[in-house]
Amino acid sequence: MSLTLKPTHATVNAYYETLHELGQLSFDHEGAVRSAFQTLLAKCGQKATPRLTLVPEYRIERARSSVIVDGALVDLYHLPHGYWEAKDQQDDLDREVKLKLDKGYPRDNIIFQAPERAILYQGGARIVDQDISRPDSLVQVVNQFFDYKAPHIQEWEAAVNDFSERIPELATAVKKTIDEEKKRNPSFVRSFEDFYSLCRQAINPNLSEEAVEKMLVQHLLTERIFRKIFNNPDFARRNVVAAEIEKVIAELTKRSLNRDEFLGGLERFYRAIERSAEETTNFSEKQHFLNKVYERFFQGYSPKEADTHGIVYTPQPIVNFMVRSVEEILKKEFGRSLGDKGVHILDPFVGTGNFIVRIMQEIKTTDLPYKYENELHCNEIMLLPYYIASMNIEHAYFERVGEYNAFPGICLVDTFELAEAEQAPLGFMTAENAERVKTQKEAPIFVIIGNPPYNVG
């Protein structure tokens, strides 16, 4: 991140004015005086490159403990670029810093601040300890804080740019291998045709071979991400659609494609994602991170298809509002609740799963297992968001219940095709997916919530 803050800037003047006003009113405790520096950091974050948002009371989960810093500056992937911890003038700042570091507070780009003093740690070492009662000194510390870029952030940004540039090249290489195998490998042809047939029955009878080939490319390039980011090594085996695609990939890699060698050029990207995912320390952060990785990947890989399917994800505050509104209407008009038995809920265009995850948060933990197994339903037409939704929903359940169960309510299917009277009698990708579709069609759906595709095409 970078910032050019000057002593004459209004943001700096406002900091000192706020402290002066609080001092005149004899408010000098931490809860009062920290607001001045919090406002300063928040405004600087909005002007930084990349743009950063200050998240107050930011929780950092560790393997055996967690700490809450007064603030963290995060980017659009929710990756923290820097941390802040406030104290008041009466605190022994050196003692407080030692206590916090001993508790497990980060040592990489964290500023410990009192109204007239700042201590900055970067790269594990204390590099600044300065009186900030004068604008020149304050600006120097703040600029140094914003100019620092942790090694894992540098690695991440470089890898993302590299990956975006290499997607077309890799996709072309897979397509070439598929074409060659179709000419000379009967086993692959049979496997591909079986999968293509399932896709036509499940998604759209007019689905092109090119669209199915793209599904194979997407799976091949992203399967490791889904395994690693949530520490789910069995993802490709447990997910009913991923398991089917793996059969086709297995035929593809028997003779013509060494999977490890082919993906070797992306090792830096995968490592950067996995390293960055470690910095997103709780489930909601991981969920948001994965959604952003998907958006960046998919828009780079196939912007035309993204537009055709109307990929626009609903901002989380709107999701929250919609779910709370449905709960209120259920109570007011029907005397029921999202968690009640018999209230079947469907998101027909689930995307990456945000609506279902938010609904689960509204349901009591004791009611959730039954609801999860029987009365939550959702559909997705595209492979990558289907994968992400499966992962997000399953991990939201694990976070709440402490038990990992595959989500039985998600189907890879075209909701619009599902509503047609005439349908292929077989298919829906796998027998299990077909059974899920049948269960959903027979369910007495009570609530439909979601964000339908906006594109008329």
C-alpha positions in Angstrom: 0.0 0.0 0.0 1.1 3.6 -0.5 0.0 7.0 0.8 1.3 10.6 0.4 0.1 12.3 3.6 1.3 15.9 4.3 1.3 17.9 7.6 -1.0 20.5 6.0 -3.7 18.0 5.0 -7.1 18.5 6.6 -7.1 14.9 7.9 -4.0 15.7 10.0 -5.4 19.0 11.3 -8.7 17.2 12.3 -6.7 14.7 14.3 -5.1 17.4 16.5 -8.4 19.4 16.7 -10.3 16.4 18.0 -7.6 15.7 20.7 -7.7 19.3 21.7 -11.5 19.3 22.0 -11.5 16.1 24.0 -8.8 17.5 26.3 -10.8 20.6 27.0 -13.7 18.4 28.1 -11.3 16.3 30.2 -11.9 13.2 28.2 -8.5 11.5 28.0 -9.3 7.8 28.5 -8.5 5.3 25.7 -12.1 4.9 24.5 -12.4 8.6 23.9 -9.0 9.5 22.5 -8.6 6.5 20.2 -11.4 7.8 17.9 -9.2 10.6 16.6 -6.5 8.2 15.3 -9.2 5.8 14.1 -10.7 8.5 11.9 -7.3 9.5 10.6 -6.4 5.9 9.6 -9.8 5.3 8.1 -9.5 8.4 5.9 -6.0 7.6 4.9 -7.0 4.1 4.0 -9.6 5.4 1.5 -6.9 7.4 -0.2 -4.2 4.7 -0.2 -3.3 2.5 -3.1 -4.8 -0.1 -3.0 -7.9 1.4 -1.3 -8.1 0.0 2.2 -11.0 -0.2 4.7 -10.4 0.2 8.4 -12.2 -2.6 10.3 -12.5 -1.8 14.0 -12.2 -4.5 16.6 -10.6 -6.9 14.2 -10.4 -10.5 15.4 -7.3 -12.5 14.5 -7.7 -16.3 15.0 -4.7 -18.3 15.9 -4.4 -22.1 16.2 -4.9 -22.1 19.9 -6.1 -18.6 20.7 -7.4 -15.4 19.2 -6.7 -11.7 19.8 -8.7 -8.6 18.9 -6.8 -5.5 17.7 -8.4 -2.1 17.7 -8.3 -2.0 13.9 -7.1 -3.6 10.7 -6.8 -2.1 7.2 -8.1 -4.6 4.8 -8.3 -4.7 1.0 -11.1 -5.9 -1.3 -10.0 -9.5 -0.7 -10.3 -8.9 3.1 -6.5 -9.3 3.4 -5.1 -7.2 6.2 -2.3 -4.8 5.2 -1.7 -3.3 8.7 -3.0 -3.3 12.2 -3.5 -0.7 14.9 -3.7 -0.8 18.7 -4.6 2.3 20.7 -3.7 3.3 24.3 -4.2 6.5 26.2 -1.6 8.9 27.6 -1.7 7.4 31.1 -0.7 3.9 29.8 2.9 2.8 30.0 3.2 2.2 26.2 6.3 0.0 26.4 4.7 -2.2 29.0 1.4 -2.4 27.0 3.3 -3.3 23.8 5.1 -6.2 25.5 1.9 -7.5 27.0 0.1 -7.4 23.6 3.0 -9.1 21.7 3.2 -11.8 24.4 -0.5 -12.5 23.9 0.2 -13.1 20.2 -0.5 -9.8 18.5 1.0 -9.5 15.0 4.5 -8.1 14.7 4.2 -7.4 11.0 3.1 -3.8 10.3 1.3 -2.9 13.5 1.2 0.6 15.0 0.8 0.9 18.8 -0.4 4.5 19.4 -1.1 6.8 22.2 -2.1 10.5 21.6 1.5 11.7 21.7 3.6 8.6 20.9 3.6 5.8 18.2 5.6 2.6 18.1 5.7 0.8 14.7 6.6 -2.9 14.2 7.4 -4.1 10.6 8.8 -7.4 9.6 8.9 -8.5 13.2 11.1 -5.7 14.5 10.4 -2.3 16.2 11.5 0.2 13.6 9.9 3.4 14.9 9.3 4.9 18.3 8.4 8.5 17.9 6.8 11.5 19.6 3.8 12.3 17.4 2.7 15.5 19.1 3.8 17.5 16.0 2.3 17.1 12.5 5.7 16.4 10.8 6.4 13.4 13.1 2.8 12.0 12.8 2.9 12.2 9.0 6.2 10.4 8.9 5.0 7.5 11.0 1.6 7.2 9.1 3.3 7.3 5.7 5.8 4.6 6.8 3.0 2.5 8.0 1.1 2.8 4.7 4.2 2.4 2.5 5.0 -1.0 3.9 4.0 -4.1 2.0 4.4 -7.4 3.7 6.1 -10.2 1.7 3.0 -12.3 1.5 1.0 -9.3 0.1 3.7 -8.7 -2.5 3.7 -12.3 -3.5 -0.1 -12.3 -3.7 -0.4 -9.3 -5.9 2.4 -10.5 -8.3 0.8 -14.0 -8.5 -2.7 -12.7 -9.2 -1.5 -10.5 -12.1 0.6 -13.4 -13.4 -2.3 -15.8 -13.2 -4.7 -13.5 -14.9 -2.3 -13.2 -17.8 -1.7 -16.9 -18.0 -5.3 -18.1 -17.9 -5.9 -17.8 -21.7 -2.6 -19.7 -22.4 -3.4 -22.5 -20.0 -7.0 -22.8 -21.2 -5.8 -23.1 -24.8 -3.3 -25.8 -23.8 -6.0 -27.9 -22.2 -8.3 -27.4 -25.2 -5.6 -28.6 -27.5 -5.0 -31.7 -25.3 -8.7 -32.4 -25.3 -8.9 -32.2 -29.1 -5.9 -34.5 -29.5 -7.4 -37.1 -27.1 -10.7 -37.0 -28.9 -8.9 -38.2 -32.1 -6.9 -41.0 -30.6 -8.2 -42.1 -27.2 -11.4 -44.0 -27.2 -11.5 -44.2 -23.4 -11.4 -40.4 -23.1 -14.0 -40.0 -25.8 -16.4 -42.3 -23.9 -15.7 -40.5 -20.7 -16.2 -37.1 -22.2 -19.4 -38.1 -24.1 -20.9 -39.6 -20.9 -20.1 -36.4 -19.0 -21.4 -34.2 -21.9 -24.6 -36.1 -22.0 -25.1 -35.6 -18.3 -24.5 -31.9 -18.6 -27.0 -31.5 -21.4 -29.6 -33.3 -19.3 -28.8 -31.4 -16.2 -28.1 -27.9 -17.4 -29.5 -27.3 -20.9 -30.1 -29.7 -23.9 -28.5 -27.1 -26.2 -25.3 -26.9 -24.2 -22.2 -26.8 -26.4 -19.2 -29.1 -26.2 -17.1 -25.9 -25.8 -19.0 -25.1 -22.6 -18.3 -28.5 -21.2 -14.6 -28.2 -22.1 -14.6 -24.9 -20.2 -16.0 -26.8 -17.1 -13.0 -29.2 -17.4 -10.6 -26.3 -17.6 -12.1 -24.5 -14.6 -12.1 -27.7 -12.5 -8.5 -28.5 -13.4 -7.2 -25.0 -12.6 -9.2 -24.4 -9.4 -9.6 -27.8 -7.7 -6.5 -27.4 -5.6 -7.8 -24.0 -4.4 -11.0 -25.6 -3.1 -9.1 -28.4 -1.4 -6.6 -26.1 0.3 -8.3 -22.9 1.2 -10.7 -24.6 3.7 -8.4 -27.5 4.4 -10.7 -29.9 2.6 -8.5 -32.6 1.0 -11.5 -34.8 0.1 -13.4 -32.1 -1.8 -13.1 -33.7 -5.3 -14.2 -37.1 -3.9 -17.1 -35.9 -1.7 -18.7 -33.4 -4.0 -21.0 -35.3 -6.3 -20.2 -33.2 -9.4 -16.5 -32.8 -8.8 -16.2 -36.6 -8.5 -17.8 -36.9 -11.9 -15.5 -34.4 -13.5 -12.5 -36.1 -11.9 -13.4 -39.2 -13.9 -13.0 -37.3 -17.2 -9.8 -35.6 -15.9 -8.4 -39.0 -15.0 -8.8 -40.2 -18.6 -7.3 -36.9 -19.9 -4.2 -37.3 -17.7 -3.5 -41.0 -18.3 -1.5 -40.4 -21.4 -1.4 -36.8 -22.6 -1.4 -34.5 -19.6 0.7 -34.7 -16.5 -1.4 -32.8 -14.0 1.4 -31.8 -11.7 3.7 -30.7 -14.5 1.0 -28.8 -16.3 0.0 -26.9 -13.2 3.6 -26.4 -12.1 3.8 -23.0 -13.6 1.0 -21.9 -11.3 2.7 -23.1 -8.1 3.5 -19.5 -7.2 -0.2 -18.5 -7.6 -1.4 -21.4 -5.6 1.1 -20.8 -2.8 0.1 -17.1 -2.7 -3.5 -18.0 -2.4 -2.9 -20.5 0.3 -0.6 -18.1 2.2 -3.1 -15.3 1.9 -5.9 -17.5 3.0 -4.0 -18.1 6.2 -4.2 -14.4 6.8 -8.0 -14.5 6.6 -8.5 -15.9 10.0 -12.2 -16.7 10.4 -14.8 -18.3 8.3 -16.6 -15.2 7.0 -13.2 -13.8 5.9 -12.3 -17.0 4.1 -15.7 -17.0 2.4 -15.3 -13.4 1.2 -11.7 -14.1 0.1 -12.8 -17.2 -1.9 -15.6 -15.2 -3.5 -13.2 -12.5 -4.6 -10.7 -15.0 -5.9 -13.5 -16.5 -8.0 -14.7 -13.2 -9.4 -11.1 -12.3 -10.4 -10.5 -15.7 -11.9 -13.8 -16.0 -13.7 -13.9 -12.5 -15.1 -10.3 -12.9 -16.4 -11.0 -16.4 -17.8 -14.4 -15.8 -19.5 -15.8 -12.3 -19.2 -18.3 -13.0 -22.0 -19.8 -15.9 -20.2 -19.9 -14.0 -17.0 -22.0 -11.3 -18.7 -24.3 -13.8 -20.4 -25.1 -15.4 -17.0 -25.6 -12.1 -15.4 -23.0 -12.5 -12.7 -23.6 -9.7 -10.2 -23.3 -10.7 -6.5 -25.5 -9.0 -4.0 -23.6 -6.9 -1.4 -23.6 -8.5 2.0 -25.5 -5.6 3.7 -28.4 -6.2 1.2 -28.3 -9.9 1.8 -28.5 -9.3 5.6 -31.4 -6.9 5.1 -33.3 -9.3 2.8 -32.9 -12.3 5.2 -34.0 -10.2 8.2 -37.0 -8.9 6.3 -38.1 -12.4 5.3 -37.8 -13.5 8.9 -39.9 -10.5 10.0 -42.6 -11.1 7.4 -42.7 -14.8 8.4 -43.3 -13.9 12.0 -45.8 -11.0 11.3 -47.9 -12.6 8.6 -47.6 -16.3 9.2 -46.6 -16.7 12.8 -43.6 -18.7 11.7 -39.8 -18.5 11.5 -37.0 -19.5 9.1 -36.0 -22.2 11.5 -39.4 -23.8 11.9 -40.0 -27.2 10.6 -42.1 -27.2 7.4 -40.7 -23.9 6.2 -38.8 -25.1 3.1 -36.5 -22.4 1.6 -35.1 -22.1 -1.9 -32.5 -19.9 -3.5 -32.9 -20.7 -7.2 -29.8 -18.9 -8.3 -27.4 -19.4 -5.4 -24.2 -18.1 -6.9 -21.5 -18.6 -4.2 -24.0 -19.3 -1.4 -24.3 -16.0 0.5 -28.0 -16.1 1.0 -28.1 -19.7 2.3 -25.1 -19.0 4.6 -26.8 -15.9 6.0 -30.1 -17.8 6.5 -28.3 -20.5 8.5 -27.0 -17.7 10.8 -30.6 -16.8 11.5 -31.5 -20.3 12.6 -31.0 -21.6 16.1 -28.1 -24.0 16.4 -30.4 -26.7 17.8 -32.7 -26.4 14.8 -30.0 -26.2 12.2 -29.2 -29.9 11.6 -32.8 -30.8 10.6 -33.1 -27.7 8.5 -29.7 -28.4 6.8 -30.6 -32.0 6.0 -34.2 -31.5 4.9 -35.4 -27.9 4.2 -32.7 -25.8 2.6 -32.6 -25.9 -1.2 -30.6 -24.1 -3.8 -29.6 -24.4 -7.5 -26.6 -23.1 -9.5 -26.0 -23.5 -13.3 -22.3 -22.8 -13.4 -19.6 -25.0 -12.1 -17.3 -22.7 -10.1 -19.9 -20.9 -8.1 -21.6 -24.3 -7.5 -18.3 -25.5 -6.0 -17.8 -22.4 -3.9 -21.4 -22.4 -2.7 -21.0 -26.0 -1.6 -17.8 -25.2 0.3 -19.2 -22.0 1.9 -22.5 -23.7 3.0 -20.7 -26.8 4.4 -18.2 -24.7 6.3 -20.9 -22.4 7.7 -22.6 -25.6 9.0 -19.3 -26.9 10.5 -18.7 -23.6 12.2 -22.1 -23.7 13.8 -22.5 -27.4 14.6 -18.9 -28.6 14.9 -19.6 -31.5 12.5 -18.7 -31.7 8.8 -21.6 -32.9 6.6 -22.0 -32.6 2.9 -24.9 -30.3 2.1 -27.6 -32.3 0.4 -29.7 -29.4 -0.7 -27.6 -28.0 -3.5 -28.2 -29.0 -7.2 -26.2 -28.3 -10.3 -29.2 -27.5 -12.5 -30.8 -24.8 -14.5 -33.7 -23.5 -12.4 -35.5 -22.2 -15.5 -35.2 -25.6 -17.3 -36.4 -27.3 -14.1 -39.6 -25.3 -14.3 -40.4 -26.7 -17.8 -43.1 -29.4 -18.1 -41.0 -31.5 -20.5 -37.6 -32.7 -19.2 -35.2 -35.5 -20.0 -36.1 -38.5 -17.9 -32.6 -39.2 -16.8 -29.4 -37.3 -16.0 -28.9 -34.3 -13.7 -25.2 -35.1 -13.7 -25.2 -38.0 -11.3 -27.8 -40.2 -9.6 -27.3 -38.3 -6.4 -27.8 -34.9 -8.1 -30.9 -36.3 -9.8 -32.3 -37.4 -6.5 -31.6 -34.0 -5.0 -33.5 -32.3 -7.9 -36.4 -34.7 -7.5 -36.5 -34.0 -3.7 -36.5 -30.3 -4.4 -39.3 -30.5 -7.0 -41.5 -32.4 -4.6 -40.8 -30.1 -1.6 -43.5 -27.6 -0.4 -41.4 -24.5 -0.9 -42.5 -21.8 1.4 -39.8 -19.1 0.9 -37.9 -18.1 -2.2 -35.0 -15.7 -1.7 -32.1 -14.7 -3.8 -30.7 -12.6 -6.6 -32.0 -13.7 -10.1 -29.8 -13.4 -13.2 -30.2 -9.9 -14.5 -29.3 -10.5 -18.1 -32.3 -11.1 -20.4 -30.1 -13.3 -22.7 
